[in-house]
């Protein structure tokens, strides 16, 4: 058998082996869709409103202005956008490999006679030669390897676009939650101010009774201790409010520390409509990005296996040497055409190892998708359960607070009549303010949970 025949036979075996390996791959994109179809329907009776984007949850022009500022200036979001633009340029680079490469050259060479008498060229005039050339090279995409690279790059662009949408939605949700947090911190501060005013009034009353010998030292110390504890909580709540303002400034990309205007009461936060399971999960951008990552890795795997196959390239060249620049501009060139077939016969297993590595990377992307899917399901179920539980807790705390206010009025009257001690009154007062704080915190948590529910349902922000 001739050497040429042996080479062709080896190339054929390599091609056959590569195709066999590719045909045995698991279709992870199909597997991921099968996983999605296995998710059961949401178990909920909640009825919400049709919401198309996160900003529809709350009607606040000031909040919407801050959201737009965050979307325009937040450095983390801008980094995500830059990553998307890099992916787009990478896709353009991959697409350029589908076309022939053309290059042109032009050079001049000057030579002259020698100056020594023994030189045969002595007395010869200087001479200049000009060379013009054009070459065209093209690697034929026989196995659609370049097409796979382009497809992978396009999938990665789609993936980064989904991640960018996810980042926009997450940032918007954080701004909205922090704004609700400002209102909650302000309410906590107001409740503690009311508590402190009551405690100071009680302390003043006890001090008067103590001077008159109508109250013991233990009552006076208890009143002073309660007042000091309330003052400490005031400092804590004030610091929490200032920290929340700084966090919101960071989200908005602002360097100043200007306090934010906030309403006295919580705004209405709509409960979003709960679509069916498949609609919910398919519109989540993080899950879309995970799926596109599988598709991109799958195409990269195909490219890696096709590196084992022969490749064929063509190269054409035009060249002309002349005595003047004009004549060197390919007026009567010499042309050449070269076709080349190459096949990887032996590289120590490097190419096959790379292909197998890429196969494992695709499997990893599939597991990433499964993890993202499970997290998405957990997010929705938790948010739905929280909406129900927080509503029930609010009802119970509201009933408890109404009864506690009635009880406080009775205890204050009994204390003035000397029927109960100051400690009894202080305990009832503390319970009343504690219930007020619990009610306000539950209100904040329920409204904030609706933002989390909208995010879990895949509701985003218009670009």
N, C-alpha and C positions, 0 to 999 in steps of 0.2 A: 504494500500500500504506500502510495506516495505521501510525501510530507503534507502537501496541500490537502489531500483527502483526509488525513488524520486530523488536521486543524479544523476542517469543517465538521468532522464527526464529533470532536471535542466540544465545539461551539454548540452543536445540536443537543448534546447531552446536558450541557450547562443550561441551555434554554428550557429543555424538558424538565430538568430538576427545579428550576425557578418557577415554572408554571405550575408544577405539581405542588410546590410549597404554598403558592398563592391560593390554589384551589381548595386547600385544606383549612384556610383561615375561618374563624368564627365571625359571623356577621353581627358585630356588636351594635350597630345602629338598629337592626331589627330586634335584637334582644332588649335594647333600651326601651323601644316602643312597646314591647310585650310587657315589660315591667310596669310601664305607665298604665296599661290597660287593666292590670291586676288590682289597682287601688280601689277600694270600695267607696261608695258614696258617703258624703258627709252626713253624720247623724245630728241634725239640728232642725229646729222649728223656727229659727229666727227669720224675720222678714225685714229686709233692709231696703234702702233706696238705691236706685241705679246711679252708680258713680263711675265716671270715665277717667278721672285723674285725681290724685291726692288732694290737690288744692280745692276740690269741690267739697271736701269734708267739712271745712269751716269757711264761713263767709266773713273774712276780715281783710280789708284792703291793706292795712299795715303789715299783717303777717305775710300776705302775698308779695309785698314789696321786699321784705326781708328774704323770702325764699328766692326771688329773682336775683337778689344781691349775692346770696350764697352760691347759687348756680353759676354766677359769672365770676366770682372771686375766690371760691374755696380752692386752695392749692391741691388738695388730694384729688378733687374732681378734675381739675385741669391736667393733672398728671395722667389720669385715666384717658382723657381726651387725646393727649399726646401719644399715648400708647396705641390708641385707635388709628391715629394718622400714620404712625410708623408701620402698622400692619397694612394699611392701604398702600403705602409706598413699596413695601415688600412684595405685595401682590403685583404691583406694576413691574417690579424687577423680574418676578417669575414669568410674567407674561411676555417680557421681551425675549426670552429664550426661544419662543416659537418662531421667531423671524431670523432671516439670514443676517450675518454680521458683514458689514462693508467697511473697508478701510482704504485710505488713499495716502500715497507718499510722494514726495518730490524732493530731490537732492541734487546738488551740484558738486563736481570734483574738478579741481584745477591742478594741472601738472605742467612742468617746464623743463628745459634743458639744464644739464650740469654746468658748473662754472670751471671745473678743472680741465686742463688740456687733454688729459687722458680719457675723458668721458666721451663715449660714442655719441651722446646727445648734445654735445657742446655746440652752441650756436643755434639750437632749436628754439622756436618761439613758444611761449607758454600756451597751453591748450586747456579748454574747459569743456567738460562733458556734463550733460544734464540727464537725469533719470526720472521718469514719471511712472507710477505704478498704481494699480487698483486691484484689490483682492476681495473676493467674496467667499465666505465660508458658511456652511449650513450643516447642522447635524439633523438628519432626518428622524422625526419622531415616530419610528416604526411601531414601538410598543406603547405609544401614548404615555410615555414617561413624563415628558414635559407637560402634557395636558393634566396629568395627575398632580404635578407640582403646582400648576396654576390653580387647579381645583382646591388643593389643600390650602393654598394661600388665601383664596376667596372664602373658604370656610372659616379661617382664622380671622379674617376681617369681620365676618358676621358674628363670630364669637366675641370679639372685642367690642363690637357695637352693642351687643346684648349686655356685656359687662358695664359698659358706659351707661346704658339705660338703668341698669340695676343700681349703679352708684348714684345717679341722679335721684332715683326714687328714695334710696336710703338716706341721702343727705336731706332731702325735703322732709322726710319723716322725722329726722333728728331735729331739724329746726322747729317743726311743729310741736314735737314733744318737749323740747326745751322751753318753748314759749308757754305751754301749759304748765311746765314746772315753775316758771317765774310766777305765774298766778298762784300756784299751790304754795310756794315759799312765802309769797306776800300774805296769803290767808293765814298760814301758820304763824307768821309774825303778828298779825292783827289779833288772832285768838290769844296768843301769849301776852300781848299788851293788855287785853281785857282781863286775863287771869291775874296779871301783876297788879292792875288797878284794884281789883277786888281784894287781893291779898294785902296790899298796902292799906286799904280802907279797914280791913279786918285787923291788921296789926295796930293801926292807930286806935281802934276801939279797945283792943286788949290792953294796950299801954295805959289808956285812961282807967280801965277797970282795975288794972294792977296798982296804979297809984292810989286808987280809992280802997284798996284792999279787998276788992270783990273778985279778983282772979289771981291764981297762983303763978309762980315763976315758970312752971312747966308750960303753961298755956302761952306765956309771952315768948319763950324760946321756940316753941313750935311755930308760932306765927312768924317770927323772924327767920327761921329756917326755911319755911315755905316761900317767903318773899325772896330770899337769896337764891334759892333753886330756880325760881321763875326768872330772875335776872340773868342767871347763867344760861338758861335756855334761850332768852332773848338774844344774847350774844351769838349763840350757836346758829339760830335761825337767820340772823342778819348776815353772818358770814356765809351761810349756805346760799342766801339770795345773791350775794355779791359773786360767789363762785359760779353760780348759774349764769349770771350776766357775762362773766368772762368767757365761759364755755360757748355761749351763743355768739359772742364777738368772734371767737376763733372759727366757728362754723361759717360765719359770714365773711371771713377773711379780713376783718377789721383790726387795726392796731390801736384804736382809741378805746376808752373805757366809758363811753357815754351810756348812762342808764337807759334801758328800754322802756318805752311807754307800754302799759299793760292795762287791760280793762279791770274793773272792780270785781266782776263775776266771770265765771267760766263761760266761754262761748258754746253754742250748740255744735256738737260734733256728730255728724250723721253716721248711722250704722249702714255700712255698705251692703249691697245685695250679695247673697251667697250663691254663686253659679254652681253648676255641677262640677264634679271632681275633675274630669278631663279638661274642661274649659279653664278651670282655675290653674291647673298645673301647667298647661301649655302656654299660658300667657305670662308665666313667671320668667323674667329675663335671666335669672341665674340658672334656671333649668334649661333654657334655650341655649345659653352659653356652654353648659356642660355637654349638651347634645352636639353642638357644632364642634366641640373639641374632639369628640369621638370620630366624627366624619373627617376632620382634618388629619387626625392620627391614622385613620384607616388609609387615607390617600398617601400619607408619608410611608406607611408600610408597603403599599404597592410599589412606590418609587424605589424603596430599598431592595425589594425582590427583583425588580426590573434592572437594577444595577448588575445583576448576575447575567443578563442577556447580552448578546452582541449588539454593537452600535455601528451605524453606517453614516459617514460624513462625506460631503462634497466640498471641494475647494477649487475655485477658478481664479486665475490671475492674469492680468494684462500688464505688460511692461514695455517701455520704449526708452532707448538711449539715443540722445541727439546732441548736436552742437549748439543748439539755441533753446531757451526755455519754451518758446512757442512750439517748436517741433517735438519737444518732449511731452506735450500734452496729449499723448496717445493718438496722434494722427495716423500712425501706421504701426500699431503695437504688435508685440509677440504675445500670444496667449497660450495658457496651459490649463488643463483640467485634470483634477486628481480626485479619485474616489477611494475611500478607505473604509475597510471593514475591520473592526477590532472586537475581540471577545476576551473577557477575563478568564484565563485558564487556571492560574494558580496565584493566589495572594495570601496563602496561609490561613484561609478561612475567615479573613477579615470581613469580606462583604456579606457572607452568610451570617456571621455573628451580628453584624449591624442590622441585617434584616430581622433576625430573631429578637434583637433588642427593641426594634421598632414595634414588633408584634406585641411585646410585653408592655410597651408604652401605651399602645391602643387598649390593651386590657386594663391598664391603670386608669385611663380616661373613662372607661366603662364603669369601673368601681367608683370613680369620682362622681359620675352621673347618678349612680345608685345612692351614694351618700347624700348628694344634693336633693334627690327625690325624697328620701326619708326625712331629711331636715324640713323640706317644704311641707310634707304631710304633717309633721309634728307641729310646725308653726301654725298651720291653719287650725288643727284640732285644739291646740292650747288656747289660741285666741278665741275660738268659739266657746270653749268651756269657761274661759275667764269672763266673757261677756255675760254668761248666765250666772256664774257664781257671784260676780261683783254686783249684779243687779239684785240678787237675793240678799246679799249682805247689806246693801244700801237700804233695802226695805226694813230689815231687822234693826239696823242702827238708827234709822229714822224714827221707828216706833220707840226704841229705847231712849233716844234723845228727848222726844216729846214728853215721855213719862218722867225722865230725869229732871226736866225743867219744872214740872209740877212738884216733884219731890223737893227740889231746891227751895222753892217758895215756901213750902211748909216748914222746912228745917230752919230757914232764916227767921220765920215768925216764932218758932219754938225757942230759938237761941235768944231772941230779944226778950222773951218771957222767962228766960233762965231755966227752961225745961231740959235742954241738952247742953253739952259742953262744946267748947270751941273746936276741939278735935273732931267731933262729929260733924260740925258744920264744914270744916275744912275738907274732910273726906268727901262730902257730897259735892262741894264746889269743884274739887279736883276731878271727880267723876263726870261732872257736867262738861267741863272744858275738855276732858279727854274724849268724851263722846263727840263733841263738836269737831275736834281735830280728826277723829276717826272718820266722821262723815265727810269732811272735806277731802281727806286723803283717798277715800273710796271713790269720790266723785272724780278726782284727778286720775286715779288708776283706771277707771272705766273709760274715760274719754281718751286717755293715752292708749289703752288697749284697742280702741277702735282704729287708731292710726296703725298699730301693729297688725290688726286684722286686714286692713286694706293693703298693706305691704305684703302680707302672707298670701293674699288673693292675687297678687301680681299687678295691682293697680299702680301705675307710674305717673310720670309727669310729661306733658307734651314738650317736644324739643323747641 
